[in-house]
Amino acid sequence: MEHRTSFPRRENVVRIAKALGVAVPHLTNAFVHEDLQRAPASLSITEASGRPNVVLLQIHRRVSTTTAAKVIALLSEDATEAA
């Protein structure tokens, strides 16, 4: 069984931090650290059911801003989601 994690929206994090009497970065850094401890493989490619030549690509890896921008540019050029 696979467990997914979602994080609260920014406004809820602010409310939680205020209620706990801590700074927002204290909470968000804890979320990120905890998530990294349970992090899945840094790269996952899964075949999209019923969609030949289409895969779900998941990347969970720290990269430079430059590299992230290149990945985003490549993804924006791929019309698969629009199809």
C-alpha positions as CSV (number, residue, x, y, z in Angstrom):
1,M,0.0,0.0,0.0
2,E,1.3,3.4,-0.9
3,H,0.8,6.4,1.5
4,R,0.7,9.9,0.1
5,T,1.4,13.0,2.2
6,S,0.0,16.4,1.6
7,F,0.9,19.6,3.3
8,P,-1.4,22.2,4.6
9,R,-1.9,25.4,2.6
10,R,0.2,28.4,3.5
11,E,-2.6,30.2,5.5
12,N,-3.1,27.0,7.6
13,V,0.6,26.7,8.3
14,V,0.5,30.3,9.5
15,R,-2.4,29.5,11.8
16,I,-0.7,26.4,13.1
17,A,2.5,28.2,13.8
18,K,0.7,31.0,15.6
19,A,-1.2,28.5,17.7
20,L,2.0,26.7,18.6
21,G,3.9,29.9,19.2
22,V,6.6,29.1,16.7
23,A,7.9,30.7,13.4
24,V,6.5,29.4,10.1
25,P,10.0,28.3,8.9
26,H,10.3,26.2,12.0
27,L,7.2,24.2,10.9
28,T,7.9,24.1,7.2
29,N,11.5,23.0,7.7
30,A,10.2,20.2,9.9
31,F,7.8,19.2,7.2
32,V,10.5,19.2,4.6
33,H,12.9,17.3,6.8
34,E,10.3,14.7,7.7
35,D,9.3,14.2,4.1
36,L,13.0,13.8,3.0
37,Q,13.5,11.1,5.7
38,R,10.6,9.1,4.2
39,A,11.4,10.2,0.7
40,P,10.8,7.8,-2.2
41,A,13.4,7.0,-4.7
42,S,14.8,10.1,-6.3
43,L,13.4,9.1,-9.7
44,S,10.3,7.1,-10.5
45,I,8.9,6.3,-14.0
46,T,5.6,4.5,-14.1
47,E,3.7,3.5,-17.3
48,A,0.4,5.4,-17.7
49,S,-2.4,2.8,-17.8
50,G,-4.1,2.8,-21.2
51,R,-1.8,5.5,-22.6
52,P,0.8,4.0,-24.9
53,N,4.1,5.8,-24.9
54,V,3.1,7.9,-21.9
55,V,4.6,7.6,-18.4
56,L,4.2,9.3,-15.0
57,L,7.6,10.8,-14.1
58,Q,8.3,11.7,-10.5
59,I,11.5,13.5,-9.5
60,H,12.2,13.9,-5.8
61,R,15.7,15.4,-5.8
62,R,17.4,18.6,-4.8
63,V,18.7,20.4,-7.8
64,S,20.0,23.9,-8.6
65,T,17.5,26.6,-9.7
66,T,19.1,26.4,-13.2
67,T,18.5,22.7,-13.5
68,A,14.9,23.1,-12.2
69,A,14.2,25.8,-14.8
70,K,15.5,23.5,-17.6
71,V,13.3,20.7,-16.5
72,I,10.3,23.0,-16.3
73,A,11.1,24.3,-19.8
74,L,11.2,20.7,-21.1
75,L,7.9,19.8,-19.5
76,S,6.2,22.9,-20.9
77,E,7.2,21.8,-24.4
78,D,5.6,18.4,-23.9
79,A,2.0,18.4,-25.1
80,T,1.2,15.0,-23.5
81,E,-1.0,16.5,-20.7
82,A,-2.9,18.6,-23.3
83,A,-3.7,15.5,-25.4
